[in-house]
Structure formats: structure tokens, C-alpha cells
């Protein structure tokens, strides 16, 4: 059904694709696409197929991701293992390290691959294996808390995010290769909107069964995520991807020099990377949102997590409805600015609701709606980066941006210690102010599409 919707929606627009000058797409594992049997040109049909596969791939990934949200489910798992605030603070550190340093180290190798879809499949498979392993460990211990479980959980979680980091870089590179510039917002809209609906329905049906008070089935949650990541891995192999012929330099020292060189010579990207780095401070707050919220709902235990998971993904869907079309029509800069302004509100609203107390606790759902804007912001800032760079430079630019966004995560355990010692207010006020400054810097960005129009 999704394939048919995409075909009907885009068939008229894709008829014009030969004007873009893009190379024809080869079939899977090197074979040529079959001759077109319809009125559409052969190349257009394969573009629509790739678009649909990427959308379904992302939907599957999103269904797995909703059961392991960093702002809700995973901090609750750490809390169940007796974790303090500083231990919760390790989650963003592992998250951002895995999504920054490994992609940079692998960017040269990914660039040199003729077909990047194989790297996508391998990374998604590793993500699946990590969560299936967590499920086995959880049930192998009889779901009891042993002293070694917290470090084991963090270790496997770290490996998962190394795989996720390389996957994200590869997915963005493949998207830049297979999806036209003014179609990427539409891919964001369809995949996030449908993905959020499917994920919310899955969470509504399954999480109440798996988060019964005193009988939390985290093993089933881990297993479900692992299965959905495995499906995403298989789907990536169906892409029809043209072969690249780029040289690669996999030496770590050379890759770091390339990252520094990109920041030095590209003023527009340097500004975007600075905004990304300031935005990255918000991840240090993620594990603490659910901690504050659960303090407002002491009578509901882990059941309150279910509604937060659903509203957070609802926030992602709503953001995609606005940001995707906005980016396609006016450029990514405006979409970036709108999303970041809303994200700035989350820390201040959290503190306000904490001060107001239990009588306003139902409004805490709004906090997670705002947190749900983050995945869409990521897609938009990555798409912005694609427009600033040449196709052969996409892996280096994306990995450099990821490194900049990840840099503040080094302070996550320290932020957790400050929360333990001084409370939430100093941390949330400081990081909220940093996010406001990042939003102001978006007014210094130039819009690549406007510059391209002026050149023409």
C-alpha cells in the first residue's frame, strides 16, 4: 500500500528526473533494472522504488527505536539496576561517542565502497544483535539485578551506538545519493509520519503488557527492538544503488585532518557545526527528563512511561508534517530554525512544571512532545549538510558534523554529578540558555538553495 501511495504521489514529478542529470540506477547486486512495463521512464520507476524502500526501512527502524528511547525507556532500565544520576549520565556519553568518533574513522572506508547499502545492512544487523543479546542476558539472569549487569548493559549499549553512528552516516550518504534534494523533506515526512503512527500503535498494544508494576519485561522490549532492526537490515539490501568509483583514505590521522580541514575552509559548514555543537548539549538532559517526570507521578510507577513514549513519537510525527514540506519548499535553514526554537522550550518548561507541582503534572506530556522534535532536527541538519557538500565529500561532512554534535556529551557524567549535588535547576537553566544562543546563530546561516539560484 505504501509503495502505491508513493507511486501515485510522485509519478508526475519524477517524469522530469532526466533534467537533473543524475546517473541511471543499476539493479541489485550489479544487475541492470528490468525494462519498464509502464508509461514511466525506467529511471523514474527505480527512483520511486528506492524512495519507498528507504521509507519502509526507516519505519521499521523507528518501530524498534520507540522501545529504546534514550529519554524514557533506557534511563528507566538503568534506574532499575540501581543507577545514580551520574550513571544515567553515561547514556548520552555512549550515544554521542558512538555517533561521532567511529563514523569519522569509517568515513574514508564508506566513501570508497562502490555500494553503500551493504554497510547499511551490516550496521543495522549489528544493532539488532546488540539488542537481542541484551534480551538473552536479561532472561539468562532470571531478570534479577546482579552487580555486573549495569556495566554489561552499558558495554553492549556502547557497541550498539558505535553501530548506530556508522549506520546514520551511511544512511545519510545513501539518501544523498538516491533521493533528489527537493524530495528529501518528503521522505522525512512520509517515513517519520507513518513510522510514528505504527510505532505508537505498537507501543500502545505491547508496552502495557511488558511494563506491569513489579513485573517489568525489559527482555521482551529488547527483543522486539532487535527484530525490527533486523527487518530494517534486510530491507536495505533491496535498494537499487549505482556503483561509485571514489578513492578512499582510511588512515585515522588523515581522516582527522580532513575533518579539521573542512571546518577551516568551509565557513558555512563551520557555522552549522557550531550550531550543532551547541545543540548537542541538550542530550545531557535526556536521561533526567523521565526522572523529574516520575517524581511528579509517584503513584503510577513505570506505567507513566507508556504515555510519554507515545507522545514523544507523536511529537516526531507532528514535526515531520511541518518540517518536511517546509524544508522542500523554503530550504532546510527555516525548518532548522523553527525546530530549534521549539526544542529550546523543553528545559525551561520542565523546570516550570516541577516548581508548579502535581496539580500541573498532566502538562508534562508537552515536554516529551518537544523532546520528540530531536530526530526530525537531526534529519534536517544532515540534509542541510548534504547541500553544503559534494557527493564524494558527504561521508566526511556528515561524520564531522556528528563529531561536533557529540562533543558536549563528554560532560554528561559530570552533569549527572551536578544534578546529584546541586539539583536539576542549575543544569537545566544553563543548557536552556545555550540552546537559545544556538537558535540565534541560525540567523547567521546562508541558504544553499538561494545561493544556487543566484549563481544561475
C-alpha positions in Angstrom: 0.0 0.0 0.0 2.8 2.5 0.9 4.5 1.7 -2.4 1.3 2.5 -4.3 0.8 5.8 -2.4 4.3 6.9 -3.2 4.0 5.9 -6.8 0.7 7.9 -7.3 2.0 10.9 -5.4 5.3 11.2 -7.2 4.8 9.7 -10.6 4.1 13.1 -12.2 7.0 14.8 -10.6 9.6 12.0 -11.3 8.8 12.2 -15.0 11.1 15.2 -15.0 14.1 13.5 -13.4 16.2 13.3 -16.6 16.6 17.1 -16.4 18.6 16.6 -13.1 21.5 14.9 -14.9 21.7 12.1 -12.4 23.2 8.7 -13.5 20.9 5.8 -14.1 20.4 3.4 -11.3 21.8 -0.1 -11.5 19.8 -3.0 -10.2 20.6 -5.0 -7.0 23.9 -6.8 -6.8 25.1 -5.2 -10.0 22.4 -6.3 -12.5 20.6 -3.8 -14.7 17.0 -2.8 -13.9 14.4 -4.7 -15.9 12.7 -2.8 -18.8 9.9 -0.6 -17.7 6.5 -2.1 -18.4 4.5 1.2 -17.7 4.5 4.7 -19.1 7.0 5.9 -16.6 10.7 6.1 -17.7 12.8 3.3 -16.4 15.0 5.5 -14.2 11.9 7.1 -12.6 10.4 3.8 -11.6 13.6 2.8 -9.8 13.8 6.1 -8.1 10.3 5.6 -6.7 11.2 2.1 -5.7 14.3 3.3 -3.8 12.2 6.1 -2.2 9.7 3.6 -1.0 12.3 1.1 0.3 14.1 3.9 2.3 10.7 4.9 3.7 9.8 1.4 4.8 13.3 0.8 6.1 13.1 3.9 8.3 9.6 2.9 9.5 10.9 -0.5 10.7 13.8 1.2 12.4 11.5 3.7 14.1 9.3 0.9 15.4 12.4 -0.7 17.1 13.6 2.7 18.3 10.4 3.6 20.2 11.0 0.8 22.6 14.5 2.0 23.5 14.1 5.8 23.7 17.1 7.5 25.4 14.9 9.9 27.2 12.4 7.4 28.7 13.0 3.6 28.5 16.7 3.3 28.7 17.1 5.6 31.8 14.4 3.6 33.4 16.4 0.4 32.8 19.4 2.0 34.4 17.3 3.1 37.4 16.0 -0.5 37.8 19.7 -1.6 38.0 20.3 0.8 40.9 21.9 3.6 38.8 22.6 7.0 40.2 22.2 10.2 38.2 25.9 10.1 37.0 25.3 6.6 35.7 22.3 7.8 33.8 24.6 10.5 32.5 26.7 7.8 30.9 23.9 7.1 28.4 24.3 10.3 26.4 28.1 9.9 26.5 27.9 6.5 24.9 25.3 7.7 22.5 27.2 10.7 21.2 30.7 9.0 21.2 29.3 6.1 19.1 27.7 8.5 16.7 30.8 10.7 16.3 34.3 9.1 16.5 33.5 5.8 14.8 31.8 7.4 11.8 34.7 9.7 11.4 37.1 6.8 11.4 35.0 4.9 9.0 34.1 7.7 6.6 37.1 7.0 4.3 36.2 3.3 4.0 32.5 4.2 3.4 33.4 6.7 0.8 35.5 4.0 -1.1 32.7 1.5 -1.1 31.1 1.0 -4.5 27.6 0.3 -2.9 27.0 1.8 0.5 23.8 -0.3 1.1 26.0 -3.2 2.2 27.4 -1.0 5.0 23.8 0.0 6.0 22.8 -3.7 6.2 25.9 -4.7 8.3 25.4 -1.8 10.7 21.7 -2.5 11.2 22.5 -6.1 11.7 24.9 -5.2 14.5 22.3 -3.0 16.1 19.9 -6.0 16.0 22.5 -8.4 17.5 23.2 -6.0 20.4 19.5 -5.8 21.5 18.9 -9.5 21.0 22.0 -10.1 23.2 20.5 -7.7 25.9 17.3 -9.8 25.8 19.2 -13.0 26.3 21.3 -11.6 29.1 18.2 -10.2 30.8 16.4 -13.6 30.7 19.6 -15.6 31.3 19.9 -13.9 34.7 16.3 -14.6 35.7 15.6 -10.8 35.4 17.4 -10.3 38.7 19.8 -7.4 39.4 23.4 -8.6 39.6 26.3 -6.2 40.3 27.8 -6.8 36.9 24.6 -6.1 34.9 24.9 -2.3 34.9 28.4 -2.3 33.4 27.5 -5.1 31.0 24.4 -3.2 29.9 26.4 0.0 29.3 29.1 -2.0 27.4 26.6 -3.6 25.0 24.8 -0.3 24.7 28.1 1.4 23.7 28.7 -1.2 21.0 25.1 -0.6 19.8 25.8 3.1 19.3 29.0 2.6 17.5 27.0 0.6 15.0 24.3 3.3 15.0 26.8 6.0 14.4 28.2 4.4 11.3 24.7 3.4 10.2 23.5 7.0 10.4 26.4 8.3 8.3 25.8 5.6 5.8 22.1 6.1 5.6 22.5 9.9 5.1 25.1 9.2 2.4 22.8 6.7 0.6 19.9 9.1 0.9 22.0 11.9 -0.7 22.9 9.5 -3.5 19.5 8.1 -4.3 17.0 10.9 -3.3 16.8 14.3 -5.0 17.4 17.4 -3.0 13.8 18.6 -3.1 12.4 15.1 -2.3 14.3 14.6 1.0 11.8 16.5 3.0 9.1 14.4 1.6 11.0 11.2 2.6 11.3 12.7 6.1 7.6 13.4 6.2 6.4 10.0 5.0 8.9 7.9 6.9 8.5 9.8 10.2 4.7 10.2 10.0 3.9 6.6 9.1 6.7 5.4 11.3 5.4 7.3 14.3 1.9 6.1 13.8 3.0 2.4 13.5 5.4 2.8 16.5 2.7 4.5 18.7 0.2 1.7 17.9 2.9 -0.9 18.7 3.8 0.8 22.0 0.1 1.2 23.0 -0.5 -2.5 22.4 2.7 -4.0 23.8 4.1 -1.8 26.5 1.1 -2.1 28.9 1.7 -5.8 28.8 5.5 -5.6 29.3 5.6 -2.8 31.9 3.3 -4.2 34.6 4.2 -2.9 38.0 6.7 -5.2 39.6 6.8 -7.5 36.5 8.7 -5.3 34.0 9.6 -7.4 30.9 12.6 -5.4 29.7 13.8 -8.6 27.9 10.8 -8.6 25.6 11.3 -4.9 24.9 14.9 -5.5 23.9 13.9 -8.5 21.8 11.3 -6.6 19.9 13.7 -3.8 19.1 16.3 -6.4 17.9 13.8 -8.0 15.5 12.7 -4.6 14.0 16.4 -3.6 13.4 16.9 -7.0 11.7 14.0 -6.3 9.3 15.5 -2.9 8.5 18.8 -4.6 7.7 17.1 -6.9 5.2 15.2 -4.0 3.6 18.4 -2.1 2.9 19.6 -4.9 0.6 16.7 -4.3 -1.7 17.9 -0.8 -2.8 19.0 -0.3 -6.4 22.2 1.7 -6.0 24.6 3.0 -8.7 28.2 2.0 -8.1 30.6 4.7 -7.0 34.2 5.0 -8.0 35.7 7.2 -5.3 39.2 6.7 -3.8 39.5 6.3 -0.1 42.0 7.1 2.6 41.3 5.1 5.8 44.2 6.4 7.9 42.8 7.8 11.1 45.3 10.7 11.1 44.3 11.6 7.6 40.6 11.5 8.4 41.0 13.8 11.3 43.0 16.2 9.1 40.1 16.1 6.6 37.6 16.9 9.3 39.7 19.9 10.6 40.3 21.0 7.0 36.5 21.0 6.3 35.9 23.2 9.3 38.7 25.6 8.3 37.9 26.2 4.7 34.1 26.0 4.6 32.7 29.0 6.5 29.0 28.0 6.0 29.6 24.5 7.3 31.7 25.8 10.3 28.7 27.9 11.4 26.4 24.9 11.0 28.8 22.8 13.0 28.9 25.3 15.8 25.1 25.3 16.0 25.2 21.5 16.0 27.7 21.5 18.9 25.6 23.9 21.0 22.5 21.9 20.2 24.4 18.7 21.3 24.3 20.0 24.9 20.6 19.1 25.1 21.5 15.4 25.1 23.0 15.7 28.5 19.4 16.4 29.8 17.7 13.4 28.2 18.2 10.8 31.0 16.9 13.3 33.5 13.5 14.2 31.9 12.0 10.9 32.9 13.5 11.2 36.4 11.8 14.5 37.0 8.6 13.4 35.5 8.4 10.2 37.5 8.8 12.4 40.6 5.5 14.1 39.6 3.8 10.7 39.2 4.9 8.6 42.2 1.6 6.7 42.2 2.0 5.3 38.6 5.3 3.5 38.6 6.7 2.7 35.2 3.2 2.8 33.6 3.6 6.5 33.1 6.4 5.8 30.6 4.0 4.4 28.1 2.2 7.6 27.5 5.5 9.5 27.3 6.8 7.1 24.7 3.7 7.7 22.6 3.5 11.5 22.9 7.3 11.7 22.2 6.8 9.8 18.9 3.7 11.9 18.3 5.9 15.0 18.5 8.2 13.4 15.9 5.3 12.9 13.6 4.0 16.4 14.0 7.4 17.9 13.5 7.7 15.9 10.2 4.4 17.2 9.0 5.7 20.8 9.2 9.5 20.5 8.8 9.5 18.2 5.7 7.3 20.3 3.4 8.9 23.5 4.9 12.4 22.2 4.0 11.4 21.2 0.5 9.7 24.5 -0.3 11.8 27.1 1.5 15.0 25.2 2.3 16.4 23.5 5.4 17.5 26.7 7.1 14.0 27.8 8.0 13.0 24.3 9.1 16.1 24.1 11.3 15.3 27.5 12.9 11.7 26.6 13.7 12.6 23.2 15.2 15.4 24.6 17.3 13.2 27.3 18.8 10.7 24.7 20.0 13.5 22.5 21.4 14.7 25.5 23.4 11.5 25.5 25.3 11.8 22.0 26.8 14.4 22.6 29.6 12.5 25.8 30.8 9.1 24.1 30.7 10.4 21.1 32.6 11.6 23.3 35.5 8.4 25.3 35.5 6.2 22.2 35.8 8.5 20.9 38.5 8.0 24.1 40.5 4.3 24.2 39.9 3.9 20.7 41.3 1.5 17.7 40.9 -1.6 19.8 40.0 0.0 20.6 36.6 1.6 17.3 36.1 -0.6 16.3 33.2 1.1 19.1 31.2 4.4 17.2 31.4 3.4 15.4 28.2 4.3 18.6 26.4 7.9 18.2 27.5 8.2 14.9 25.7 6.4 16.3 22.6 9.2 18.9 22.4 11.9 16.2 23.0 10.3 14.3 20.1 11.4 17.0 17.8 15.0 16.0 18.1 15.1 13.1 15.5 13.5 15.5 12.9 16.1 18.1 13.7 18.8 15.6 13.1 17.4 14.7 9.7 17.1 18.4 8.7 20.6 19.3 9.8 22.0 16.3 8.0 20.1 17.3 4.8 21.4 20.8 5.2 24.9 19.4 5.3 24.3 17.4 2.2 23.5 20.6 0.3 26.7 22.2 1.5 29.0 19.5 0.2 29.8 17.5 -3.0 28.5 13.8 -3.1 32.1 12.4 -2.7 32.5 14.6 0.4 29.2 13.6 2.1 30.7 10.9 4.5 33.4 13.4 5.7 31.0 16.2 6.2 28.3 14.1 7.9 30.9 12.4 10.3 32.5 15.8 11.1 29.1 17.3 12.0 28.3 14.2 14.1 31.7 14.7 15.9 30.8 18.4 16.7 27.3 17.5 17.9 28.8 14.8 20.1 31.5 16.9 21.8 29.3 18.2 24.7 28.3 14.7 25.6 31.7 14.3 27.2 30.3 16.3 30.1 27.2 14.0 30.6 28.6 12.1 33.7 29.7 15.5 35.1 26.2 16.9 34.5 24.8 13.9 36.4 27.1 14.6 39.3 26.0 18.2 39.4 22.4 17.0 39.4 23.2 14.7 42.4 24.9 17.6 44.3 23.1 20.8 43.3 19.8 19.6 41.8 18.2 20.0 38.4 17.7 23.8 38.2 21.3 25.0 37.6 21.8 22.4 34.8 18.5 22.9 33.0 18.8 26.7 33.1 22.4 26.7 31.8 21.7 24.3 28.9 18.5 26.0 28.0 20.4 29.3 27.7 23.0 27.6 25.4 20.2 26.3 23.2 18.7 29.8 22.9 22.1 31.0 21.8 22.3 28.3 19.2 18.9 29.3 17.9 20.1 32.9 17.5 23.1 31.7 15.5 20.7 30.2 12.9 20.2 33.7 11.6 23.8 33.8 10.5 23.4 30.8 8.2 23.0 31.2 4.4 20.6 29.1 2.5 22.4 26.9 -0.1 19.4 26.8 -2.5 19.2 30.6 -2.6 22.9 30.8 -3.3 22.5 28.2 -6.1 19.6 30.2 -7.6 21.7 33.4 -7.6 24.5 31.6 -9.4 22.1 30.6 -12.1 
